[in-house]
Amino acid sequence: MPGAILSIQSHVVFGHVGNSAAVFALQRLGFEVWPIHTVQFSSHAGYPGWRGRAFEAGLIDECVAGLQAIHALEKCAAALTGYIGKRDIGEAALRAVAAVRAASPEAVWACDPVIGDVGRGVYVAPGIAEFFRDRALPQADIVTPNAFELEYLTGLAPRPALAALLRRGPKVVLATSLRLEDTPADELDLAVADCSGAWRLRTPLLPISVHGAGDLMSALFLAHWLDTRSAPDALARAAASVYGIVAATAVLQATELALIPAQRELESPSRRFTPEPL
């Protein structure tokens, strides 16, 4: 039975982003998941008229203290963090990770540094991008930036940026939504690097843009890395599932990830991809 995962990120009532994507996917793979929500929104903020609020950092501290009181953190294999909403929530997330590591020294922290995206730029509140760059990344074991975040955090092109982030402290860097110099127009690259090397995985570019795919990718990569301790294997498994779910979303012409209708893709992806050395 795999250890539990403490997942600290956003939650939406409608749709599948943040914990609303990660929790179900991880549970479907057999992980016990303990979600702590940094925000609760009616939907992701791309919808007109969305409502909701960011929670206070103290709520995270209280929830973690409660887990400590019942010695639950000793069973924790990993912490997963994503969208934080406010900088003080990020500091609370750091305290939560420290508590997990104190109780379970082998536990790892997978940090998705949610900052912005190509075409939108930085979309988080002031101070959050700097928090990820200066406070979170040096302490994380796994980081999963998208193409925009990879460049923002390093100021470098994708290939040297992977190595630059590894030198900052993480053991594994997964970069998503990449357009490398040789990426065909109808395809998309993902890349992963650790101390043993770097690999690229290429998938067809699907005719859809949907929120939550990056959150799902981060969660699945962590799950498969915990299972295999292999960066390229975890990349291959996670990418296959995410591709299958996004492809199903396109077929259904859905506005949100078809996570429930296509949930079989989490365990048995309909299409596989093979990483190659980068």
Secondary structure, 3 states (H helix, E strand, C coil): CCCEEEEEEEEECCCCCCHHHHHHHHHHCCCCEEEEEEEEECCCCCCCCCCEEECCHHHHHHHHHHHHHCCCHHHEEEEEECCCCCHHHHHHHHHHHHHHHHHCCCCEEEECCCCEECCCEECCCCCHHHHHHHHHHHHCCEECCEHHHHHHHHCCCHHHHHHHHHHHCCCEEEEEEECCCCCCCCEEEEEEEECCEEEEEEEECCCCCCCCHHHHHHHHHHHHHHHHCCHHHHHHHHHHHHHHHHHHHHHHCCCCCCCCCCCHHHHCCCCCCCCEEC
